[in-house]
Amino acid sequence: MSTQLIPVFTGEISNTSQPLCDARTLYDFLGVTYNFGNWIANRIKQYQFIENTDFLIYIKNYNNPHSAGRSSKQYHLTFDMAKELAMVERNDKGREARRYFIDCEKRLHSQHQLTDTLEHKQAQQFATLKRYALRVNPVWQAISRYKAMGLNHAEIGKLVGLNVSTIRRQVRSMEASGLLATPTQLDLLAHDAQEV
């Protein structure tokens, strides 16, 4: 579907970023004939939807002179809740909305798969470049091997026949090009390993 029947946006529920829609927009699309506030409250109660799991509530304040001081409750719905609300209306608009949300989910899933595939390919290409760079530069290859063994710059310098300042420059170049993990990156990796 190229047009948005019901606008979709990204929001956060239970510390998880996910696609949401506005309940009032869904209500209008479905053509419900009774009051929005009663409709959403009855549906939440009847189908046991849970705030901060299935939907979010926020208060919208109106700042124009004609409605000064007025506010209204707004609801942002997860796709699962929106699909269920659409389905229980038991009409053509409900079926159309439900199919629309299913299609949105499929497109989002495809986008995530494409992103994951591209990230994997980039990682593979970088690993290939890293192997090549280390192969064509024997000093970098030796530094990488000795750093992995835990040797310091002075010890590496003695083994490869270079002074400490040259080893430091080479290490900085390797870290800048991603061929060698920086001390900060190593600390983060160690921290992540401890948490697992």
Helices and strands as residue ranges (DSSP letters): E 8-13, E 16-22, H 23-30, H 36-46, E 55-61, G 65-67, E 71-78, H 79-88, H 92-136, H 138-148, H 153-160, H 164-176, H 183-195
